[in-house]
Amino acid sequence: MINVILATHGSLAEALLTSSRMVYGELPHVFPVMLTENKGINSFADEFSAVLKEASKGADGVLVLCDLQSGTPWNIACHHAFDPQTQPPIAVLGGVNFPMLLLSDEVKDLQDVEHAAAQLLEQTQETLVQARLAEAAQSDDF
């Protein structure tokens, strides 16, 4: 099983989870951790470690979804991911979005966190689209 840590600046993690409940229901494999204005980097690092310990229980791997590459949540997650002592293994993705969070439910039953990260990244790239006018009139028939 792959558990997910949703690591963001501000309350984005909680907002994404609140929205996911409206669309998808509960995502019990997702653990939020947020860097807020009231927390320093050291406090966030301590909280991340505690959340990682909880998310690691019974997991084959932990996938960390960060809002921004190279921000504090990313840096702290990578510190753990690249530490050879860290168990279970961790993979880190940046640029979390709503579809990525929802689609994490489809990779949670995998056992290889690197494979789960690659699959989730591939699936969510297809969700980035720009609206365009239809080229042809669409029929009202179903």
WOBEL-V379485 format. One record per residue. RES is the residue in one letter. SS is DSSP state (helix for helix, strand for strand, loop for the rest). Layout:
res->[RES	RES]
ss->[SS	SS]
This chain:
res->[M	I	N	V	I	L	A	T	H	G	S	L	A	E	A	L	L	T	S	S	R	M	V	Y	G	E	L	P	H	V	F	P	V	M	L	T	E	N	K	G	I	N	S	F	A	D	E	F	S	A	V	L	K	E	A	S	K	G	A	D	G	V	L	V	L	C	D	L	Q	S	G	T	P	W	N	I	A	C	H	H	A	F	D	P	Q	T	Q	P	P	I	A	V	L	G	G	V	N	F	P	M	L	L	L	S	D	E	V	K	D	L	Q	D	V	E	H	A	A	A	Q	L	L	E	Q	T	Q	E	T	L	V	Q	A	R	L	A	E	A	A	Q	S	D	D	F]
ss->[loop	strand	strand	strand	strand	strand	strand	strand	strand	loop	loop	helix	helix	helix	helix	helix	helix	helix	helix	helix	helix	helix	helix	loop	loop	loop	loop	loop	loop	strand	strand	strand	strand	strand	strand	loop	loop	loop	loop	loop	helix	helix	helix	helix	helix	helix	helix	helix	helix	helix	helix	helix	helix	helix	helix	helix	loop	loop	loop	loop	strand	strand	strand	strand	strand	strand	loop	loop	loop	loop	loop	helix	helix	helix	helix	helix	helix	helix	helix	helix	helix	loop	loop	loop	loop	loop	loop	loop	strand	strand	strand	strand	strand	strand	loop	loop	loop	helix	helix	helix	helix	helix	helix	helix	helix	helix	helix	loop	loop	loop	loop	loop	helix	helix	helix	helix	helix	helix	helix	helix	helix	helix	helix	helix	helix	loop	loop	loop	loop	loop	loop	loop	loop	loop	loop	loop	loop	loop	loop	loop	loop	loop]
